[in-house]
């Protein structure tokens, strides 16, 4: 039987409480009354600055694991960094350095220059929230809907709505001027 670690208490210490923020520091063992008292007075963030608390909260949101932007691969060079492939087995299954370099070149070739007609077309579709291959009727209907929604008269002269309407008008002009494919 463990005895409560609170001074002058001989009750059974069946409840543990942390000694500090550091999990390596171990635990105290208290009886139920003393663990309640300890927990009511214990401040995990005592001694930390506001920046330290914010950093801790941000890191804790992902369980102290590294994160990366959506759509990016954290370990594109995982095999190259951690696996030595003397026999070339990874290359045979498309995971070797040559295969990675080839995939990277192909992705760069497929990127569209935003200043090209194709790039402007894709950007205009994105502004109107349309998929490639949208018909003239679909383009016109979407344009009318967005123009009504973002018109300054309808939004009390809001500058943001006015700027959005300008983008919508430019996108519509690009889409209408493009010859049918």
Buried (B, 14 or more C-beta within 10 A) or exposed (E): EEEBBBEEBEBBBEBBBBEEEEEEEEEBBBBEEBBEBBEEEEEEEEEBEEEEEEEBEEEEEEEEEEEEEEEEEEEEEEBBEEEEBEEEEBBEEEBBEEBBEEEEEEEEEEEEEEEEEEEBBBBBBEBBEBEEEBEEEBBBEBBEEBBEEBBBEEBEEBEEBEEBBEBBBBBBEBBEEBEEE
